[in-house]
């Protein structure tokens, strides 16, 4: 359908089409420039709350209390150390980190709520 055009960086559907100088996704309505089409979520740099570039396997700390929804609930406290993060491009919403949080198990986190331990 898309004749070799890249998938949508927002919803990852392959039904993109060209409209002038832009690429358009009919599924979610996202529009982006052809020049930025090479930068996909998998190749984009993911930065923490203070601007440090994150990588798979990094150790991070939580910078604000996080309410955990679901069975059991609870709060991940500020300063909780999370080891061995994994960067993901297809998380729920804008969650781009998959990690095992002590006391809570496997969670997806937003990069804006963590700080890399240097």
C-alpha positions as CSV (number, residue, x, y, z in Angstrom):
1,X,0.0,0.0,0.0
2,X,2.7,2.5,0.9
3,X,5.1,1.7,-2.0
4,X,8.2,1.6,0.3
5,X,7.3,4.5,2.5
6,X,8.2,4.2,6.2
7,X,5.6,3.2,8.8
8,X,4.1,5.9,10.9
9,X,6.4,6.8,13.9
10,X,3.3,7.4,16.1
11,X,1.1,4.3,15.6
12,X,3.5,2.1,13.5
13,X,0.9,1.4,10.8
14,X,2.2,0.9,7.3
15,X,-0.5,2.8,5.4
16,X,1.4,6.1,5.0
17,X,1.1,8.2,1.9
18,X,2.8,11.3,0.5
19,X,1.0,14.7,0.5
20,X,3.3,17.3,-0.9
21,X,6.5,17.5,1.2
22,X,4.9,15.5,4.0
23,X,4.2,11.9,4.8
24,X,0.7,11.3,6.3
25,X,-0.8,8.4,8.3
26,X,-4.5,8.0,7.6
27,X,-4.9,5.8,10.8
28,X,-3.9,8.4,13.4
29,X,-3.6,11.6,11.3
30,X,0.1,12.1,12.2
31,X,2.1,14.2,9.6
32,X,5.9,14.4,9.4
33,X,8.6,15.5,7.0
34,X,10.2,13.1,4.5
35,X,13.6,14.4,5.8
36,X,12.8,13.0,9.3
37,X,11.5,9.7,8.1
38,X,14.8,8.0,8.7
39,X,14.6,8.8,12.4
40,X,12.2,6.1,13.8
41,X,11.5,5.5,17.5
42,X,13.9,2.6,17.4
43,X,16.8,4.9,16.3
44,X,15.8,8.1,18.1
45,X,17.8,8.9,21.2
46,X,15.9,8.5,24.5
47,X,17.0,10.9,27.2
48,X,16.3,11.0,30.9
49,X,14.7,13.8,33.0
50,X,17.9,15.8,33.0
51,X,19.0,15.2,29.4
52,X,21.4,12.2,29.7
53,X,21.2,9.7,26.8
54,X,19.9,6.3,28.0
55,X,21.0,2.9,26.7
56,X,19.9,-0.7,27.3
57,X,21.3,-2.0,30.6
58,X,21.7,1.4,32.3
59,X,21.0,1.9,36.0
60,X,18.5,4.7,36.7
61,X,16.7,6.2,39.8
62,X,13.1,7.4,40.0
63,X,12.9,11.2,40.3
64,X,9.3,11.5,41.5
65,X,6.7,9.4,43.2
66,X,4.8,7.2,40.8
67,X,1.4,5.8,41.5
68,X,1.1,2.3,40.2
69,X,-2.3,1.3,38.8
70,X,-3.6,-2.2,38.6
71,X,-3.7,-5.2,41.0
72,X,-2.2,-4.2,44.3
73,X,-1.4,-0.6,43.3
74,X,1.1,1.3,45.5
75,X,3.7,4.0,45.0
76,X,7.2,3.7,43.6
77,X,9.1,6.2,45.8
78,X,11.6,8.8,44.7
79,X,15.2,7.5,44.7
80,X,14.2,3.9,43.9
81,X,17.1,2.4,42.0
82,X,16.2,0.4,38.8
83,X,18.9,-1.8,37.3
84,X,19.2,-3.1,33.7
85,X,16.6,-1.1,31.9
86,X,15.5,-2.0,28.3
87,X,14.6,0.8,25.8
88,X,11.5,0.0,23.9
89,X,9.9,1.8,20.9
90,X,6.4,0.4,21.2
91,X,5.5,1.0,24.8
92,X,2.0,1.9,26.0
93,X,1.5,5.6,25.3
94,X,4.8,7.5,25.7
95,X,6.3,4.9,28.0
96,X,9.7,4.0,26.5
97,X,11.5,2.0,29.2
98,X,10.8,-1.5,30.2
99,X,12.3,-2.4,33.6
100,X,12.0,-4.6,36.7
101,X,11.2,-2.2,39.6
102,X,12.1,-3.6,43.1
103,X,8.9,-4.4,44.9
104,X,6.7,-4.0,41.9
105,X,8.0,-6.4,39.2
106,X,8.1,-5.6,35.5
107,X,6.8,-2.1,34.6
108,X,7.0,0.3,31.7
109,X,8.3,3.8,32.6
110,X,8.5,7.2,30.9
111,X,12.1,8.4,30.4
112,X,11.0,11.8,31.9
113,X,10.6,10.2,35.4
114,X,14.1,8.6,35.6
115,X,17.6,9.9,36.0
116,X,20.7,7.9,34.8
117,X,23.1,6.9,37.5
118,X,26.5,8.0,36.2
